[in-house]
Amino acid sequence: MATATVTQTELPAGPTNHSSGSPTTKDGPIPLDDRARPVQVPFVPFPEGAGLTVDALERWNRPKINKYRTAAVFFAFTIFGMNDGSYGALIEADYGLSYTVTSLVFLSPFAGYTFAACFSDRLHLFFGRRGIALFAPSCKVIAYVVIATHPPFPAVAAILALAGLGNGLVDAAWNAWIGSLAHTNELLGIMHGFYGLGATISPLISTTMITKGGLGWWTFFYLMAALSATEIGTGAWAFWKETGAKYTDVNRANGQGSGMTRQALRKKVTWICAVFLLCYVGLEAYDPRNFAVSLGGWIVNFMIRVRKGEAFSSGMTATGFWLGVTVGRVVLGFITPKIGERIAVTTYIVAAAGFELIFWLVPQFVVSAVAVALLGFFIGPIFPSTIIAVTRLLPSEMHVAAIGFSAAIGGGGAAV
């Protein structure tokens, strides 16, 4: 039998020498070295299933499969960012549409986001994260293939709802999963940094294809379809064992059944985060000249029309904005937990407002380009910080439903 060594102090019965404070025997005080000695006691292991467990958060690299899952999630968010940085001014110029009509390319994905918010929790229950990894990018592949054929604008607006459904499922599922790991601030900052990376390279690639290669804007979506097809393979392989049964066991251990969306909507924090993201994305889509211009999606059009820039340099301005978002999310993601989310977010909002004023009031192309990049740097970490608030204030079984709903409402800000 295994034994463990412990130190046991033995005090023999006998009078105590109060003057010295040491126990004594009839032969005199007990020597110090003899008062404690090692005693061998048997070690009895606890039987398996005895209920003595310690809940520890998983890490991005533990268990080992989480390394590949984290990489798959980061890749998915890169494609997610490429989607959001790819259309807007390109569609408007080709179809000869007004700003109001073109805003449908944001309203249509909002419909898909809303559907994802309503059903993402049920999809998790039935199919698990494996099902999300298969279904979400499949929706995007279909949408991108249709757009790549250069259909009429109504078809583009309609099919973008399917892309919105796929992105909405990705947004809710992977935010909730990353939010369940240790070092949430840093990981969410990096993940949303990959989103910013995708949105950074997207206008760079599409602008180069159009201005230098003489290709139509729709050809960019052949690339998007290929990347999304790759996402199916990477995500499904990494999350193959994450079935609906496993998700139900882990997230319904407290005996609650389905209906997490309803329960999440009864929580005040869900609505606060949703309204905050609506304002955040809506302000991101505001322009001082009283027409809707998304800083990330339509900054190219603004710089051409208002700041009188050339097409290529204006396209690089959008790249600068998303580069600022990317760097801000990664760098400030490590600073935020050190100073606290409340102080950090307040500071970021004040700084972003200052650079927005510079962008608005100084009618210089270079100044506007620098201001919009710094604006992206400070607004970048606000979205991840909101997701962190949801994961900390709500139980884990509500994360998918609450994040999905908040992201869907926030997505409507781009159209509003």
VMD Tcl script that draws the C-alpha trace (Angstrom):
set ca {
  {0.00 0.00 0.00}
  {1.26 3.51 -0.82}
  {2.25 5.66 2.12}
  {2.64 9.37 2.64}
  {5.00 11.08 5.06}
  {3.55 13.71 7.34}
  {5.05 15.53 10.28}
  {3.23 14.92 13.54}
  {4.05 16.72 16.73}
  {3.83 14.47 19.75}
  {3.49 16.05 23.17}
  {3.86 13.42 25.88}
  {1.73 13.75 28.89}
  {3.46 15.48 31.73}
  {3.85 18.76 33.43}
  {4.86 21.87 31.59}
  {7.73 24.09 32.53}
  {5.87 27.40 32.40}
  {8.98 29.42 32.82}
  {10.48 28.08 29.65}
  {7.19 27.36 27.87}
  {8.45 23.85 26.97}
  {6.71 20.55 27.79}
  {8.58 18.45 30.30}
  {8.73 14.91 31.64}
  {10.03 13.61 34.94}
  {13.47 13.49 33.33}
  {13.35 17.17 32.39}
  {12.37 19.27 29.29}
  {11.92 17.45 26.00}
  {14.68 18.34 23.53}
  {13.48 20.40 20.58}
  {14.66 17.93 17.95}
  {12.60 15.11 19.49}
  {9.26 16.89 19.49}
  {8.46 16.31 15.84}
  {9.29 13.29 13.77}
  {8.02 11.87 10.46}
  {5.19 9.37 10.79}
  {4.24 6.96 8.00}
  {0.49 6.90 7.38}
  {-1.30 4.90 4.69}
  {-2.47 6.72 1.56}
  {-5.98 5.78 0.47}
  {-6.91 7.08 -3.00}
  {-10.42 8.41 -3.51}
  {-12.54 6.08 -5.63}
  {-13.42 7.22 -9.13}
  {-16.66 9.17 -9.25}
  {-16.49 10.11 -5.58}
  {-17.61 13.62 -6.52}
  {-14.44 15.40 -5.44}
  {-13.84 17.36 -8.67}
  {-12.42 20.79 -9.37}
  {-13.80 22.73 -12.33}
  {-10.91 24.22 -14.29}
  {-11.25 26.29 -17.42}
  {-9.87 24.77 -20.58}
  {-7.05 26.63 -22.29}
  {-6.43 27.34 -25.94}
  {-3.73 24.65 -25.90}
  {-5.16 22.22 -23.36}
  {-6.44 19.67 -24.16}
  {-4.25 19.35 -27.24}
  {-7.18 19.37 -29.70}
  {-7.94 22.93 -28.59}
  {-4.88 24.13 -30.51}
  {-6.48 23.02 -33.76}
  {-9.90 24.27 -32.73}
  {-8.50 27.69 -31.89}
  {-6.71 27.83 -35.25}
  {-9.93 26.82 -37.04}
  {-11.90 29.52 -35.21}
  {-9.31 32.19 -36.03}
  {-9.42 31.15 -39.69}
  {-13.23 31.34 -39.66}
  {-13.12 34.85 -38.23}
  {-10.62 35.92 -40.88}
  {-13.12 34.92 -43.56}
  {-15.86 36.61 -41.53}
  {-13.88 39.85 -41.63}
  {-13.18 39.51 -45.36}
  {-16.93 39.28 -45.91}
  {-17.68 42.49 -44.01}
  {-14.90 44.45 -45.68}
  {-15.73 43.43 -49.24}
  {-18.95 45.03 -50.37}
  {-20.60 48.43 -50.21}
  {-19.16 50.98 -52.60}
  {-18.27 48.22 -55.08}
  {-21.91 47.14 -55.45}
  {-23.21 50.72 -55.48}
  {-20.94 51.78 -58.35}
  {-21.69 48.72 -60.50}
  {-25.47 48.79 -60.22}
  {-25.81 52.60 -60.21}
  {-27.79 52.64 -56.97}
  {-28.52 55.28 -54.35}
  {-27.11 55.07 -50.83}
  {-30.51 54.12 -49.46}
  {-30.98 51.19 -51.83}
  {-27.41 50.02 -51.39}
  {-27.94 49.89 -47.62}
  {-29.97 46.74 -48.31}
  {-26.66 44.87 -48.53}
  {-26.43 45.50 -44.77}
  {-30.13 45.02 -44.00}
  {-30.25 41.66 -45.78}
  {-27.50 40.02 -43.69}
  {-29.28 41.45 -40.64}
  {-32.23 39.20 -41.49}
  {-29.87 36.23 -41.58}
  {-28.32 37.28 -38.29}
  {-31.75 37.48 -36.70}
  {-32.60 33.95 -37.83}
  {-29.27 32.74 -36.45}
  {-29.98 34.45 -33.12}
  {-33.32 32.68 -32.81}
  {-32.11 29.19 -33.70}
  {-28.38 28.99 -32.91}
  {-29.02 27.52 -29.47}
  {-31.31 24.80 -30.88}
  {-28.79 23.99 -33.60}
  {-26.19 23.55 -30.89}
  {-28.47 21.21 -28.96}
  {-29.24 19.02 -31.97}
  {-25.97 19.09 -33.90}
  {-23.38 20.53 -31.51}
  {-20.43 22.65 -32.53}
  {-19.66 20.10 -35.24}
  {-22.98 20.95 -36.88}
  {-22.22 24.68 -36.72}
  {-18.78 24.09 -38.24}
  {-20.44 22.30 -41.16}
  {-23.62 24.30 -41.67}
  {-22.41 27.91 -41.21}
  {-19.67 27.96 -43.88}
  {-21.90 25.92 -46.22}
  {-24.41 28.78 -46.18}
  {-21.62 31.18 -47.11}
  {-20.33 28.98 -49.93}
  {-23.80 28.95 -51.54}
  {-24.18 32.71 -51.15}
  {-20.74 33.52 -52.55}
  {-21.13 31.22 -55.55}
  {-24.41 32.95 -56.45}
  {-22.88 36.43 -56.07}
  {-19.88 35.40 -58.18}
  {-22.22 34.84 -61.14}
  {-23.02 38.61 -61.09}
  {-26.80 38.31 -60.75}
  {-29.21 41.29 -60.64}
  {-29.08 43.41 -57.51}
  {-32.29 42.02 -55.94}
  {-30.74 38.54 -56.08}
  {-27.55 39.83 -54.47}
  {-29.50 41.50 -51.66}
  {-31.56 38.37 -51.07}
  {-28.69 35.86 -51.10}
  {-26.68 37.98 -48.65}
  {-29.26 36.94 -46.05}
  {-27.89 33.41 -46.38}
  {-24.35 34.72 -45.88}
  {-25.64 36.63 -42.85}
  {-27.09 33.41 -41.44}
  {-23.72 31.68 -41.77}
  {-21.81 34.58 -40.25}
  {-24.35 34.95 -37.45}
  {-23.90 31.31 -36.47}
  {-20.11 31.70 -36.59}
  {-20.30 34.86 -34.50}
  {-22.42 33.33 -31.74}
  {-20.79 29.90 -31.62}
  {-17.12 30.83 -31.65}
  {-17.49 33.88 -29.39}
  {-19.20 31.65 -26.84}
  {-16.56 28.92 -27.16}
  {-13.58 31.27 -26.89}
  {-15.35 33.01 -24.02}
  {-15.42 29.74 -22.11}
  {-11.62 29.36 -22.15}
  {-9.04 30.77 -19.75}
  {-7.55 34.20 -20.60}
  {-10.76 35.34 -22.28}
  {-9.74 38.97 -22.83}
  {-6.56 38.10 -24.65}
  {-8.08 35.31 -26.76}
  {-11.16 37.29 -27.77}
  {-8.92 40.21 -28.66}
  {-6.78 37.99 -30.89}
  {-9.83 36.30 -32.44}
  {-11.45 39.62 -33.29}
  {-8.04 40.77 -34.43}
  {-8.20 38.04 -37.07}
  {-11.60 39.43 -38.03}
  {-9.92 42.80 -38.48}
  {-7.11 41.14 -40.43}
  {-9.64 39.68 -42.84}
  {-11.35 43.04 -43.22}
  {-7.92 44.63 -43.75}
  {-6.81 42.40 -46.60}
  {-10.27 42.20 -48.17}
  {-10.42 45.75 -49.62}
  {-6.72 45.46 -50.48}
  {-7.35 42.35 -52.56}
  {-10.63 43.53 -54.10}
  {-9.27 47.01 -54.89}
  {-6.22 45.50 -56.56}
  {-8.38 43.10 -58.58}
  {-10.62 45.94 -59.77}
  {-8.20 48.85 -60.29}
  {-5.08 46.94 -61.34}
  {-6.47 43.73 -62.78}
  {-9.52 45.16 -64.52}
  {-11.79 42.46 -63.03}
  {-15.38 42.84 -61.94}
  {-16.08 43.18 -58.22}
  {-18.05 39.91 -58.27}
  {-14.95 37.87 -59.14}
  {-13.69 38.49 -55.60}
  {-16.42 36.15 -54.35}
  {-14.86 33.18 -56.15}
  {-12.03 33.58 -53.65}
  {-14.53 33.91 -50.80}
  {-16.31 30.71 -51.87}
  {-13.01 28.79 -51.98}
  {-11.97 30.01 -48.54}
  {-15.36 29.17 -47.04}
  {-15.17 25.68 -48.52}
  {-11.80 25.30 -46.80}
  {-13.42 26.52 -43.58}
  {-15.87 23.60 -43.76}
  {-13.00 21.14 -43.72}
  {-10.92 22.78 -41.00}
  {-13.86 23.45 -38.68}
  {-15.50 20.06 -39.10}
  {-12.22 18.22 -38.46}
  {-11.40 20.26 -35.35}
  {-14.88 20.03 -33.80}
  {-15.88 16.59 -35.06}
  {-16.30 15.17 -31.56}
  {-18.33 18.16 -30.37}
  {-21.74 16.60 -31.00}
  {-25.16 17.75 -29.93}
  {-25.27 15.12 -27.20}
  {-21.97 16.34 -25.74}
  {-23.07 19.97 -25.89}
  {-26.31 19.08 -24.12}
  {-24.50 17.14 -21.39}
  {-22.05 19.95 -20.68}
  {-24.37 22.93 -20.94}
  {-27.55 21.43 -19.53}
  {-25.97 19.74 -16.53}
  {-28.21 21.77 -14.26}
  {-31.26 19.97 -15.60}
  {-32.57 22.80 -17.76}
  {-33.91 21.90 -21.15}
  {-34.15 23.90 -24.32}
  {-35.52 27.41 -24.54}
  {-32.30 29.20 -23.62}
  {-33.11 31.99 -26.09}
  {-36.24 32.91 -24.15}
  {-34.41 32.74 -20.85}
  {-31.54 34.85 -22.18}
  {-34.01 37.49 -23.38}
  {-35.39 37.74 -19.85}
  {-31.96 38.82 -18.62}
  {-31.34 42.56 -18.46}
  {-27.69 42.18 -19.45}
  {-28.67 40.65 -22.81}
  {-30.71 43.71 -23.76}
  {-28.13 46.16 -22.46}
  {-25.39 44.54 -24.53}
  {-27.67 44.31 -27.58}
  {-28.61 48.01 -27.43}
  {-24.99 48.96 -26.79}
  {-23.84 47.02 -29.87}
  {-26.67 48.54 -31.92}
  {-25.40 52.01 -31.03}
  {-21.77 50.96 -31.48}
  {-22.24 49.56 -34.97}
  {-24.69 52.35 -35.85}
  {-22.19 55.04 -34.86}
  {-19.54 53.19 -36.80}
  {-21.82 53.58 -39.81}
  {-22.46 57.31 -39.30}
  {-21.08 59.99 -41.60}
  {-21.16 63.78 -41.02}
  {-22.44 64.49 -44.53}
  {-25.79 62.91 -43.63}
  {-25.58 59.84 -45.73}
  {-24.89 56.33 -44.56}
  {-21.24 55.45 -44.88}
  {-19.80 52.49 -42.99}
  {-16.29 53.41 -41.96}
  {-15.15 49.91 -42.77}
  {-17.26 49.11 -45.84}
  {-17.83 52.47 -47.57}
  {-14.88 54.61 -46.48}
  {-13.55 54.19 -50.02}
  {-16.57 55.99 -51.45}
  {-16.34 58.80 -48.90}
  {-12.66 59.42 -49.56}
  {-13.26 59.54 -53.32}
  {-16.31 61.81 -53.26}
  {-15.67 64.08 -50.31}
  {-11.88 64.07 -49.86}
  {-11.27 63.91 -53.66}
  {-8.85 61.00 -53.43}
  {-7.89 58.55 -56.17}
  {-9.48 55.14 -56.29}
  {-6.43 53.14 -55.20}
  {-5.32 55.46 -52.38}
  {-8.90 55.65 -51.13}
  {-9.04 51.87 -51.09}
  {-5.87 51.84 -48.98}
  {-7.64 54.10 -46.47}
  {-10.14 51.33 -45.79}
  {-7.18 48.99 -45.32}
  {-5.74 51.43 -42.80}
  {-9.00 51.51 -40.85}
  {-9.21 47.73 -40.57}
  {-5.51 47.51 -39.78}
  {-6.17 49.88 -36.88}
  {-9.06 47.67 -35.73}
  {-6.82 44.59 -35.92}
  {-3.91 46.08 -33.99}
  {-6.24 47.66 -31.44}
  {-8.01 44.41 -30.67}
  {-4.81 42.46 -30.24}
  {-2.77 45.08 -28.33}
  {-5.55 46.54 -26.19}
  {-6.89 43.05 -25.52}
  {-3.90 42.54 -23.24}
  {-4.23 45.98 -21.62}
  {-7.98 45.86 -20.93}
  {-7.89 43.18 -18.17}
  {-5.11 45.06 -16.37}
  {-7.08 48.30 -16.00}
  {-10.60 46.83 -15.94}
  {-13.23 46.64 -18.67}
  {-15.28 49.60 -17.45}
  {-12.40 52.10 -17.36}
  {-10.89 50.68 -20.55}
  {-14.06 50.87 -22.64}
  {-14.81 54.40 -21.40}
  {-11.28 55.48 -22.38}
  {-11.57 53.86 -25.80}
  {-14.90 55.54 -26.52}
  {-13.58 58.99 -25.56}
  {-10.46 58.53 -27.71}
  {-12.53 57.26 -30.64}
  {-14.85 60.27 -30.38}
  {-11.84 62.58 -30.54}
  {-10.47 61.01 -33.71}
  {-13.96 60.99 -35.23}
  {-14.08 64.77 -34.72}
  {-10.69 65.14 -36.40}
  {-11.87 62.98 -39.29}
  {-14.96 65.16 -39.60}
  {-13.58 68.67 -39.08}
  {-10.23 68.54 -40.90}
  {-10.88 68.33 -44.67}
  {-7.47 66.90 -45.58}
  {-7.06 63.51 -47.23}
  {-3.94 62.52 -45.26}
  {-5.36 63.72 -41.94}
  {-8.60 61.84 -42.57}
  {-6.69 58.67 -43.46}
  {-4.59 58.82 -40.26}
  {-7.60 59.73 -38.10}
  {-9.69 56.88 -39.42}
  {-6.86 54.39 -38.75}
  {-6.54 55.59 -35.13}
  {-10.32 55.57 -34.83}
  {-10.26 51.91 -35.81}
  {-7.53 51.26 -33.22}
  {-9.70 52.50 -30.35}
  {-13.09 51.17 -31.40}
  {-11.62 47.75 -32.18}
  {-11.64 46.28 -28.64}
  {-15.13 47.55 -27.75}
  {-16.98 44.64 -29.38}
  {-14.84 41.92 -27.71}
  {-15.22 43.68 -24.36}
  {-19.00 43.53 -24.73}
  {-18.83 39.81 -25.44}
  {-16.71 39.34 -22.31}
  {-19.38 41.11 -20.26}
  {-22.00 38.66 -21.55}
  {-19.89 35.59 -20.76}
  {-19.13 36.80 -17.25}
  {-22.62 37.90 -16.27}
  {-24.64 35.03 -17.70}
  {-24.41 31.26 -17.09}
  {-22.61 29.25 -19.77}
  {-25.78 27.62 -21.11}
  {-27.07 31.07 -22.15}
  {-23.90 32.27 -23.89}
  {-24.77 31.12 -27.41}
  {-28.30 32.54 -27.29}
  {-27.34 35.83 -25.64}
  {-24.31 36.48 -27.85}
  {-26.24 35.52 -30.97}
  {-29.07 37.91 -30.12}
  {-26.73 40.77 -29.17}
  {-24.68 40.33 -32.34}
  {-27.84 40.23 -34.48}
  {-29.19 43.46 -33.02}
  {-25.75 45.03 -33.38}
  {-25.60 43.92 -37.01}
  {-28.73 45.94 -37.69}
  {-26.85 49.13 -36.82}
  {-24.99 49.03 -40.14}
  {-28.29 49.25 -42.04}
  {-30.02 51.66 -39.66}
}
mol new
graphics top color blue
foreach p $ca { graphics top sphere $p radius 0.5 }
foreach p [lrange $ca 0 end-1] q [lrange $ca 1 end] { graphics top cylinder $p $q radius 0.2 }
display resetview
